Amino acid sequence: MLFGFFSSVLCAAPLTQQSGIPVHNPLNLQNKLIMNDQSFTVSLLVDQSPKEVFDAVNNVRGWWSEQIDGATDQLNSEFKYHYKDLHQCRMKITEMVPAKKVVWKVLDNYFSFTKDKTGQWKDSRIVFEISEKDGRTELIFTHVGLTPDEECYNVCFDAWTGYITKSLKSLITTGTGNPTKDDHSKFNDDIQKKWIG
């Protein structure tokens, strides 16, 4: 994988299979699931301040991808992400509370590798919640609507886990993340080979 090895402090209850749907968890991560929802959620604790975490979250090019068009740090702005011809999406920042919370709404999404090319992620929300906990800062990431019954869940589970617990955490703690630098990222290529072929 492209990402360096960084230990992650992941909090809350283990990933469960409440609906009987197999849950792919290759890294044996402990993920916090919203009861009655099962939306993908992962949290981490860092020593940096809530403001530093907030600023890192909004530096989307610094941890997710350099292939982003548009402002990622302004309320009501829209930005686009793309990776090769496999994934494209358009986000709108619908909530931004300094040092506390950021919410993106997925306006449009396209996956080339799913049967439902445009329905996955559409109208879902991506939520970053920041709070102080025992003298440290906790970041809870939730992709509301990304549940185990979604066709893309296994691929998205792997991707979000890497981006949040490794790249974003690295950006927060060291000032340098591991975003997709171009359409030939080793991380994305590994996911493509693993799940898409």
C-alpha positions as CSV (number, residue, x, y, z in Angstrom):
1,M,0.0,0.0,0.0
2,L,1.0,3.6,-0.6
3,F,0.4,4.6,2.9
4,G,3.1,4.4,5.6
5,F,2.4,2.4,8.7
6,F,0.8,4.5,11.3
7,S,-0.9,3.0,14.3
8,S,-4.5,4.1,14.6
9,V,-6.5,4.5,17.8
10,L,-9.9,3.3,16.8
11,C,-12.7,3.5,19.4
12,A,-16.1,2.0,20.1
13,A,-17.8,-1.2,19.5
14,P,-16.6,-3.9,17.0
15,L,-18.1,-4.1,13.6
16,T,-21.2,-6.3,13.7
17,Q,-23.5,-8.1,11.3
18,Q,-26.9,-7.1,12.7
19,S,-28.6,-7.7,9.4
20,G,-26.9,-11.0,8.7
21,I,-25.0,-9.4,5.7
22,P,-21.3,-10.4,5.6
23,V,-19.1,-7.5,6.6
24,H,-15.7,-7.2,5.0
25,N,-13.1,-6.2,7.6
26,P,-9.7,-7.2,6.3
27,L,-7.8,-5.1,8.8
28,N,-9.7,-6.4,11.8
29,L,-10.6,-2.8,12.7
30,Q,-12.9,-1.9,15.4
31,N,-15.5,0.4,13.8
32,K,-18.3,2.3,15.5
33,L,-21.6,1.7,13.8
34,I,-24.6,3.9,14.3
35,M,-27.3,1.6,15.9
36,N,-30.2,1.0,13.5
37,D,-28.2,2.4,10.6
38,Q,-24.9,0.5,10.1
39,S,-23.4,3.4,8.2
40,F,-19.6,3.0,7.9
41,T,-18.1,4.8,10.9
42,V,-14.5,5.0,12.1
43,S,-12.9,7.1,14.8
44,L,-9.4,8.1,15.9
45,L,-7.8,10.0,18.7
46,V,-4.9,12.4,18.2
47,D,-2.9,14.8,20.3
48,Q,-3.5,17.8,18.0
49,S,-6.1,20.5,18.7
50,P,-9.7,20.4,17.4
51,K,-8.7,23.3,15.1
52,E,-5.8,21.4,13.7
53,V,-8.0,18.4,13.0
54,F,-10.7,20.6,11.4
55,D,-8.1,22.3,9.2
56,A,-6.7,18.9,8.1
57,V,-10.2,17.6,7.3
58,N,-10.8,20.6,5.0
59,N,-7.5,20.1,3.2
60,V,-9.1,17.4,1.1
61,R,-6.3,17.5,-1.5
62,G,-3.8,16.8,1.4
63,W,-5.4,13.5,2.4
64,W,-7.9,12.2,-0.2
65,S,-6.8,13.1,-3.7
66,E,-5.0,15.8,-5.6
67,Q,-7.5,15.1,-8.3
68,I,-10.1,17.5,-6.8
69,D,-11.7,20.5,-8.5
70,G,-13.3,23.2,-6.4
71,A,-13.0,24.7,-2.9
72,T,-13.1,22.2,-0.1
73,D,-13.0,24.6,2.8
74,Q,-16.0,26.9,2.3
75,L,-19.6,26.3,3.4
76,N,-22.0,25.7,0.4
77,S,-19.1,25.2,-2.0
78,E,-19.0,22.2,-4.3
79,F,-16.1,20.1,-5.3
80,K,-15.5,17.2,-7.7
81,Y,-13.4,14.1,-7.2
82,H,-12.3,11.6,-9.8
83,Y,-10.1,8.6,-10.1
84,K,-9.4,7.3,-13.6
85,D,-12.7,6.2,-15.2
86,L,-13.6,4.2,-12.1
87,H,-15.0,6.8,-9.7
88,Q,-16.3,10.3,-10.0
89,C,-18.4,12.3,-7.5
90,R,-19.6,15.8,-6.7
91,M,-19.9,17.0,-3.1
92,K,-21.5,20.0,-1.5
93,I,-20.3,21.2,1.9
94,T,-23.6,21.6,3.7
95,E,-22.4,22.2,7.3
96,M,-19.2,23.6,8.7
97,V,-18.8,24.4,12.4
98,P,-15.2,25.5,13.1
99,A,-13.2,22.9,15.1
100,K,-16.4,20.8,15.5
101,K,-18.0,19.5,12.4
102,V,-18.0,19.2,8.6
103,V,-20.7,17.6,6.5
104,W,-20.6,16.9,2.8
105,K,-23.7,15.9,0.7
106,V,-23.0,13.6,-2.3
107,L,-24.8,15.3,-5.2
108,D,-23.7,12.9,-7.9
109,N,-21.7,9.8,-8.0
110,Y,-20.5,7.3,-10.6
111,F,-18.8,4.0,-10.2
112,S,-17.8,2.1,-13.4
113,F,-17.5,-1.2,-11.5
114,T,-21.0,-1.5,-10.0
115,K,-24.2,-2.6,-11.7
116,D,-25.8,0.5,-10.3
117,K,-23.5,3.0,-11.8
118,T,-25.0,6.2,-10.4
119,G,-27.1,5.2,-7.4
120,Q,-24.4,4.3,-5.0
121,W,-23.5,7.2,-2.6
122,K,-26.0,9.5,-4.2
123,D,-27.7,11.8,-1.6
124,S,-25.6,10.2,1.2
125,R,-23.7,12.4,3.7
126,I,-20.1,12.3,4.8
127,V,-19.8,13.6,8.3
128,F,-16.6,14.6,10.3
129,E,-17.3,15.2,14.0
130,I,-14.6,16.6,16.1
131,S,-14.5,16.8,19.9
132,E,-12.2,16.8,22.9
133,K,-11.9,13.5,24.8
134,D,-9.7,12.9,27.8
135,G,-7.3,15.7,26.8
136,R,-7.0,14.6,23.2
137,T,-9.0,15.2,20.1
138,E,-11.4,12.6,18.7
139,L,-12.4,12.6,15.1
140,I,-15.5,10.5,14.1
141,F,-15.9,9.9,10.4
142,T,-19.3,8.6,9.3
143,H,-20.4,8.0,5.7
144,V,-24.2,8.1,6.4
145,G,-25.9,5.8,3.9
146,L,-22.8,3.6,3.2
147,T,-24.1,0.4,4.7
148,P,-23.1,-3.3,4.2
149,D,-26.0,-3.8,1.8
150,E,-24.6,-1.3,-0.7
151,E,-23.0,-2.9,-3.8
152,C,-19.8,-0.9,-3.4
153,Y,-19.5,-1.4,0.4
154,N,-16.4,-3.7,0.4
155,V,-14.4,-1.4,-1.9
156,C,-15.5,1.7,-0.1
157,F,-14.8,0.2,3.3
158,D,-11.2,-0.5,2.3
159,A,-10.8,2.9,0.6
160,W,-12.3,5.1,3.4
161,T,-10.4,3.1,6.1
162,G,-7.1,3.8,4.4
163,Y,-7.8,7.4,3.7
164,I,-9.1,8.2,7.2
165,T,-7.0,6.1,9.5
166,K,-3.8,6.5,7.6
167,S,-3.7,9.4,5.2
168,L,-5.9,11.9,7.1
169,K,-4.3,10.8,10.4
170,S,-0.9,11.3,9.0
171,L,-1.8,14.8,7.7
172,I,-3.1,15.7,11.2
173,T,-0.2,14.3,13.1
174,T,2.8,14.9,10.8
175,G,1.5,17.6,8.4
176,T,1.8,15.2,5.4
177,G,-0.9,12.9,4.2
178,N,-0.9,10.3,1.5
179,P,-3.5,11.4,-1.0
180,T,-3.9,10.0,-4.5
181,K,-1.4,12.0,-6.3
182,D,-2.6,11.2,-9.8
183,D,-4.5,8.5,-11.7
184,H,-1.8,6.0,-11.0
185,S,-1.9,5.8,-7.2
186,K,-0.6,2.5,-5.9
187,F,-3.2,2.5,-3.2
188,N,-6.1,2.9,-5.6
189,D,-4.4,0.4,-8.0
190,D,-4.3,-2.2,-5.2
191,I,-8.0,-1.6,-4.4
192,Q,-8.8,-1.9,-8.1
193,K,-6.9,-5.2,-8.4
194,K,-8.4,-6.6,-5.2
195,W,-12.1,-5.8,-5.8
196,I,-12.6,-4.9,-9.5
197,G,-10.1,-7.0,-11.3
